[in-house]
Amino acid sequence: MAAARWALLAGNFVIGCGVMVVGGTLNDLTHDLNVSVAQGGRLIAIASLVMGLGAPLLAAAVAHIDRRKLLCLTMLWYALGHGLCALAPDYAWLWPIRALTVLSAAVFTPQAAATMGFMSTPAHRGRAITFVFMGWSVASVAGMPMAAWVGERLGWRIAMGMVAAGALCVAWLVWRHVPRGIRPPALSWRSWRKVFASPLLMAVVAVTACQSAGQFSVLAYMAPYYKHGYGASPEQISAMFAWFGALALLGNLYLNRVIDQTGPARAVTTTLAMMAVSLLAWPLATTLPWLALILLPWALSGFATNSGQQARLGGLSPRLAPALMALNTSAIYLGQAVGAAGGGWVITHQGYAPLHWLGLAWVVVGLALSVWAQRAQRADDARHAGVAP
């Protein structure tokens, strides 16, 4: 089981690198294809929209497939798609290839989480799911800075090719280490109805969408923001991504150790508050080193929030976990689409300076929803226990 956990973590690492590669290489991509930053950012929004809509629909379509075979095939598709993206002659070719490529991400991340939850005992389910999801944090540590550096020095096409090579390696790891015969309970219309009929579950999913929109209102445009707002060199841009990613990994590692003791709901509410602190303090960042310091609370909490949300939903209703994981993944990506689109609009009409206010507004809404859901869950637990909340 340990080897399977590492294989799935590696899969999320490559998925994360592929999803974030456009943001990291945005400077070179827009220059090479002769498009605006806002138009380049629409690549992120388009891909996120496809992933967001595809996650729940594909979850139902692939429910009958053995998870080892399914996860391996999704990584092979990811490799093929990024290889074709690297060869795209212009923007008109790139965006539809990119949209089809990221369908793999819509399948892999929720199905990897559901597979790990299915293989784990209830007492360790939260830790197992957050461990697998930590691949995204590792991607932010190594993948995003590397993509930024490669994009600035070697070009965005080389970065896409590197993602393709990584996906091929992971396909082999998954096939070798994930046990065959894993088929979590198939999604039924009854499962979906239960999810959509629950105000608590839908509020928790909405938390994911809001925090994702808040993060990507700013995060999608960080590479050009560092360059145009602070005059950062390619090495400084890469270093800022590495700083953010290293802190994100530390935050996720800490959450992985304490989440089964503190509870996912409390952890998520705390991480959202930390994000809000960074975005609120943003105007104080007059230099790049000051910005690095102000980013600290956000970096520690940003990816940890996603991990906490996966564990939170898995614990709220294990029987509905496949539907919830798919819907939560959909919320992540739809939030990214909304955030990237909104951030692009702000840049076009008002420049980079107001981006953090848009991000803060989304995060505050997510924080309010998280607090409400946490209280509703406590009251629901108390009713089932037969005591006053």
Secondary structure, DSSP 8 states (H G I E B T S, - for coil): -HHHHHHHHHHHHHHHHHHHHHHHTHHHHHHHHT--HHHHHHHHHHHHHHHHHHHHHHHHHTTTS-HHHHHHHHHHHHHHHHHHHHH--SHHHHHHHHHHHTHHHHHHHHHHHHHHHHHS-GGGHHHHHHHHHHHHHHIIIIIHHHHHHHHHHT-HHHHHHHHHHHHHHHHHHHHHHS-TT-------HHHHHHHHH-HHHHHHHHHHHHHHHHHHHHHTTHHHHHHHHH---HHHHHHHHHHHHHHHHHHHHHHHHHHHHH-HHHHHHHHHHHHHHHHHHGGG--SHHHHHHHTHHHHHHHHHHHHHHHHHHHHH-GGGHHHHHHHHHHHHHHHHHHHHHHHHHHHHHH-STTHHHHHHHHHHHHHHHHHHHHHHHHHHHHHHHTS--
